[in-house]
């Protein structure tokens, strides 16, 4: 099992409609790898989601990711 830290760039790429990053994340999670991110990265994503043409769809994708990704403390 490996541990990975995801920054805003990785998470943003995982929220795209077609996302090889999201596919690789979920594949790694099925293998037992663990992922985390931090609160500042999530704040940046929230600001970006609010500006998209499809905020509800992006929010659903983010919620699905957050079911699998731990938010690490500062």
N, C-alpha and C positions, 0 to 999 in steps of 0.2 A: 504494500500500500504506500502510495506517495501522497504528500500534502502539497497543495498549490494555492497561491494567493492570486486572485483575479483583480486586476485594476479596472478602471472605467472603460478603457479601450476594449478589453476582452468582453466585459459584460455588455457593452454597447453592440459589439459585433454579434453577440449571442441573441440579441433582440431583433435582428433583421428577419424579414420574412423567410428568406432562404439563408440558412446559416450553417456553413461547415463547422464553425466554432462551436455552436450549440450541439451539433451532432457529435463532435469529438468529446465535448464535456460529458454528455450523457453516456457515451460509450465508456469513457474512463470511470465514471461513477459506477456503472455496472460491473467494471473490473475490480472495484473496491477502492479506487483513489478518492481522496477527500479534497474538497475545495472550500475556500473561504474568501471573504472580501471585508472591506471596512466601511464604516459609516460615511466618511467623506465621498467614497466612490458611489455609494447609493444615493447620496444627495445630488451628486452630479447627474446621475441617471434620471432621478425624479425631475430635475429641471429640464433635461433633454426630452423626456417623455411628454411633458406638458406642452412642448413646442412642436410635436410631431403631428402629422395629418391624421394618424390613427392612434390616439393616446390609449384608448381602451384595449386595443389589441396588444400594444406594447406593454401595458400594465399586466395583462394576463400572462404574457411570456415571462415578464420579470417575476411575477408571483410563482410561476412554475419553477423557475430557476432557484428562487429563494427557498423552495421546499427542499432543495438538495444542497444548497450552499450555506455554510455557516457564516454569520456576521461576527468577525473576530473583534475583540475589544481593542481599544487604543493601546 
